Amino acid sequence: MNDLAKMPTRNAPAKEIISKANITYRRALSMSYRIIYKVEEDQLMVLVVEIYHTKRGEPTIKDIE
């Protein structure tokens, strides 16, 4: 997860989230956990939206505006 600070756009977009506000959410995998996040480039910030265990299935993630 240290790579998020250096290259936050390296990971693929999260296809399971469709944003009404045209926000690109990305996903990263760390051990058995999936991290869903978005990059606030104007503020130089990575905002983690959801962390879940992959064996428990995908959660319902609502769009955050």
ZICORWO-V897566 format. One record per helix or strand. SS is the DSSP state (h for helix, s for strand). FROM is the first residue (numbers start at 1). TO is the last residue. Records with the same first field share a line. If there is no record, write none. Layout:
SS->FROM-TO  FROM-TO
//
This chain:
h->3-6  41-43  54-56
s->13-13  25-30  33-40  45-53
//
